[in-house]
Structures are given as structure tokens and as C-alpha cells.
Amino acid sequence: MENFDILNIIYYTLFSIFIYYQQLHSKEFRGESQLFHLILNIFAFSGMIIGFAYLIFYGYKTVWWAPFIILIIGILTTFFSVFIERITGKITLSLIGFVLWPVFAYLMFTTIPTS
């Protein structure tokens, strides 16, 4: 377990949940504000790029196979986020993501364990 830090994995899973809901919100966007839709797309796309960069950097700092485990955990956690969605709603998770996923992205990168 020296290649994993539970707190780091929690940060990644929360990050991936918010990115997922921003991507979903962008895909199902029904609003009239094209500016908001553009900002939503920029956040969702940049979050996806940051997620990939994190996994690559994680593999570089630890071992090559560790990002695959973290990615699988992130995907599985996203499936279980349906319970949170039922309480808050899809759009609420997407909007909260504008503030929280950058915070979790910072925390993800700063808590990567080193081998």
C-alpha cells in the first residue's frame, strides 16, 4: 500500500464525480446562455485533461500500474454517486463542481505519495 494514499484516492474520486456531472450537464444543456454553456464546456474539458495529467504524473511519481487502479476506483465511485445525485440533483453537483473540482485537483497533486 506504499503506492497509495487513501486521502489522495478520495480526492481523485470526488474530483472525478464533479467532472462527470459537469460533462453530463454540458451534454444535456437546455439553457439559453451560450456563454454559460461555453464556460461549462471549458471547465468539463479542462477537468478531463487535468484528470489524465494527474494519472500520468501519479504513475511517474509512484509505479506505472498504480494509475490504472485509481482510475478503476474513480469509475466505480462515479457509479455510486447516483445516491448523492438523488439528494442534490445533477445540476447542483455540476454547479458545485465549479468551485470544488479545482480544490480537489490541487489536493490530488499535492498528496501524491512518493516512492
MOQUI-V227022 format. One record per backbone hydrogen bond with DSSP energy under -1.0 kcal/mol. NH is the residue of the N-H (numbers start at 1). CO is the residue of the C=O. If there is no record, write none. Layout:
nh | co
NH | CO
NH | CO
This chain:
nh | co
4 | 1
9 | 5
10 | 6
11 | 7
12 | 8
13 | 9
14 | 10
15 | 11
16 | 12
17 | 13
18 | 14
19 | 15
20 | 16
21 | 17
22 | 18
23 | 19
24 | 20
25 | 21
26 | 22
27 | 23
28 | 24
37 | 33
38 | 34
39 | 35
40 | 36
41 | 37
42 | 38
43 | 39
44 | 40
45 | 41
46 | 42
47 | 43
48 | 44
49 | 45
50 | 46
51 | 47
52 | 48
53 | 49
54 | 50
55 | 51
56 | 52
57 | 53
58 | 54
59 | 55
60 | 56
61 | 57
62 | 58
69 | 65
70 | 66
71 | 67
72 | 68
73 | 69
74 | 70
75 | 71
76 | 72
77 | 73
78 | 74
79 | 75
80 | 76
83 | 80
85 | 81
86 | 82
88 | 84
89 | 85
93 | 89
94 | 90
95 | 91
96 | 92
97 | 93
98 | 95
99 | 96
100 | 96
101 | 97
104 | 100
105 | 101
106 | 102
107 | 103
108 | 104
109 | 105
110 | 106
111 | 107
115 | 61
